Amino acid sequence: MNKVYVVGLPASGKTWTGRWLANKLGWEFVDLDSLIEKKANDTISNIFNVNGEDYFRVLESEVLRETSQKENCVISTGGGTASHTDNIDWMNAEGLTLYLNTNKETITERIILENDKRPMFQNLKGAEIADYLEELHNSRKIFYSKSKIVYNKKEISESLHFAVNQLVSVYSKV
């Protein structure tokens, strides 16, 4: 059960942090969105556009559960993964959950730069993105808050390095 699931809003830094953490732990990095695209043989954007969000969430939960077979890995999830079905409870039972509580201004800037890669934001601009992010945060924070670790910093800092060192210490003894 040596797994860390990284959760948070879209563009909160889950993939970057997941890769960084996996490297620090000497573990495999797994991007859930990449697994979904491989299984569906399609892009996340196209899955959303053609089949809709409900279909995507069922597929996402199915692929998430397939990670139960993995060991010694850090799994970067999608922004909505934790807030659908019982995914956050399942992840907490399977491993350690890390919520990246990145400030919404930083996330908004990132989404504006990568808007074409984020299907939920494709038709939004500037303030609309910030408003929608706030709406997402309000509807998902109850799920994110169930994470075993909540990280409230904007950038990688000493406190996250300390937490990683503690994780390395714990998991190297397992």
C-alpha positions as CSV (number, residue, x, y, z in Angstrom):
1,M,0.0,0.0,0.0
2,N,2.9,2.4,-0.7
3,K,1.0,4.9,-2.7
4,V,0.6,8.7,-2.6
5,Y,-2.4,10.2,-4.4
6,V,-2.1,13.9,-5.2
7,V,-5.4,15.8,-5.4
8,G,-6.5,19.4,-5.9
9,L,-8.1,21.8,-8.3
10,P,-7.2,21.8,-12.0
11,A,-3.8,23.5,-12.6
12,S,-2.9,23.3,-8.9
13,G,0.4,21.6,-9.7
14,K,-0.6,18.0,-9.1
15,T,1.5,16.6,-12.0
16,W,4.6,18.6,-11.3
17,T,4.4,17.9,-7.6
18,G,3.7,14.2,-8.2
19,R,6.7,13.8,-10.5
20,W,8.9,15.7,-8.0
21,L,7.7,13.6,-5.0
22,A,8.1,10.3,-6.9
23,N,11.6,11.3,-7.8
24,K,12.4,12.2,-4.1
25,L,10.9,8.9,-3.0
26,G,12.6,6.9,-5.8
27,W,9.1,5.6,-6.8
28,E,7.2,5.4,-10.1
29,F,5.2,8.4,-11.2
30,V,1.7,7.7,-12.6
31,D,-0.5,10.4,-14.2
32,L,-4.2,9.3,-14.0
33,D,-5.2,11.4,-17.0
34,S,-2.5,9.6,-19.1
35,L,-3.8,6.2,-18.0
36,I,-7.4,7.3,-18.9
37,E,-6.3,8.5,-22.4
38,K,-4.4,5.3,-23.0
39,K,-7.4,3.1,-21.9
40,A,-9.8,5.2,-24.0
41,N,-7.4,5.7,-26.9
42,D,-8.5,9.3,-26.9
43,T,-7.7,12.6,-25.3
44,I,-9.4,13.9,-22.1
45,S,-10.8,16.9,-24.0
46,N,-12.3,14.7,-26.7
47,I,-13.8,12.3,-24.1
48,F,-15.5,15.2,-22.5
49,N,-16.6,16.8,-25.7
50,V,-18.0,13.5,-27.3
51,N,-19.2,11.5,-24.3
52,G,-19.7,14.1,-21.6
53,E,-18.5,14.6,-18.1
54,D,-20.7,11.8,-16.6
55,Y,-19.1,9.2,-18.9
56,F,-15.6,10.6,-18.2
57,R,-16.2,10.3,-14.4
58,V,-17.2,6.7,-14.6
59,L,-14.1,5.9,-16.7
60,E,-11.9,7.9,-14.4
61,S,-13.1,6.0,-11.3
62,E,-12.6,2.7,-13.1
63,V,-9.0,3.6,-14.1
64,L,-8.3,5.0,-10.6
65,R,-9.3,1.6,-9.0
66,E,-6.9,-0.1,-11.4
67,T,-4.0,1.7,-9.5
68,S,-4.7,-0.7,-6.6
69,Q,-2.4,-3.1,-8.3
70,K,0.5,-0.6,-8.1
71,E,3.2,-0.3,-5.4
72,N,5.7,2.4,-4.6
73,C,4.1,5.1,-6.8
74,V,2.9,8.6,-6.7
75,I,-0.4,9.1,-8.6
76,S,-1.4,12.5,-9.9
77,T,-5.2,12.6,-10.2
78,G,-7.5,14.9,-12.2
79,G,-9.0,18.0,-10.6
80,G,-12.4,16.3,-10.1
81,T,-11.3,12.8,-9.2
82,A,-11.5,13.3,-5.4
83,S,-15.0,14.7,-5.6
84,H,-16.8,12.0,-7.5
85,T,-18.3,8.7,-6.3
86,D,-16.4,7.6,-3.2
87,N,-13.0,8.2,-4.8
88,I,-11.4,10.2,-1.9
89,D,-12.4,7.6,0.6
90,W,-11.1,4.9,-1.7
91,M,-7.8,6.7,-2.2
92,N,-7.5,7.2,1.6
93,A,-7.9,3.5,2.1
94,E,-5.4,2.7,-0.6
95,G,-2.6,5.1,0.4
96,L,-1.8,8.6,1.4
97,T,-3.6,11.5,0.0
98,L,-1.9,14.9,-0.5
99,Y,-4.2,17.9,-1.3
100,L,-2.4,20.8,-3.0
101,N,-4.4,23.8,-1.8
102,T,-2.8,26.2,-4.3
103,N,-4.1,29.8,-4.3
104,K,-6.7,30.5,-6.9
105,E,-4.9,33.5,-8.5
106,T,-2.0,31.2,-9.4
107,I,-4.3,28.5,-10.7
108,T,-6.2,31.2,-12.8
109,E,-3.0,32.4,-14.4
110,R,-2.0,28.8,-15.3
111,I,-5.4,28.0,-16.8
112,I,-5.4,31.2,-18.9
113,L,-2.0,30.0,-20.3
114,E,-3.2,26.5,-21.0
115,N,-7.0,27.0,-21.6
116,D,-7.0,24.8,-24.7
117,K,-5.8,21.8,-22.6
118,R,-8.6,22.1,-20.0
119,P,-12.0,21.0,-21.3
120,M,-14.0,22.5,-18.4
121,F,-12.5,26.0,-19.1
122,Q,-12.4,26.1,-22.9
123,N,-15.1,28.6,-23.4
124,L,-14.2,30.9,-20.4
125,K,-12.0,34.0,-20.2
126,G,-10.3,35.9,-17.4
127,A,-12.8,36.7,-14.6
128,E,-15.1,33.8,-15.8
129,I,-12.2,31.4,-15.1
130,A,-11.7,32.8,-11.6
131,D,-15.5,32.6,-10.9
132,Y,-15.7,29.0,-12.1
133,L,-12.7,28.1,-10.1
134,E,-14.3,29.5,-7.0
135,E,-17.4,27.5,-7.8
136,L,-15.4,24.3,-8.2
137,H,-13.5,24.9,-5.0
138,N,-16.7,25.5,-3.1
139,S,-18.2,22.2,-4.4
140,R,-15.1,20.1,-4.0
141,K,-13.4,21.4,-0.8
142,I,-15.4,19.0,1.4
143,F,-13.8,16.1,-0.5
144,Y,-10.3,17.6,-0.7
145,S,-10.3,18.3,3.0
146,K,-10.6,14.6,3.7
147,S,-7.0,14.2,2.4
148,K,-4.5,13.0,4.9
149,I,-2.1,15.9,4.1
150,V,-3.2,19.4,3.1
151,Y,-0.4,21.5,1.6
152,N,-1.3,25.2,1.7
153,K,1.8,26.8,0.1
154,K,2.1,28.4,-3.3
155,E,5.5,27.0,-4.1
156,I,7.7,24.1,-3.0
157,S,9.1,25.2,0.4
158,E,11.0,23.9,3.4
159,S,7.8,22.5,4.9
160,L,7.1,20.4,1.9
161,H,10.7,19.2,1.8
162,F,10.3,18.3,5.5
163,A,7.1,16.4,4.7
164,V,8.8,14.5,1.9
165,N,11.8,13.6,4.1
166,Q,9.3,12.2,6.6
167,L,7.6,10.2,3.9
168,V,10.9,8.9,2.7
169,S,11.8,7.9,6.2
170,V,8.5,6.1,6.8
171,Y,8.3,4.4,3.4
172,S,12.0,3.3,3.4
173,K,11.3,1.3,6.5
174,V,8.3,-0.6,5.0
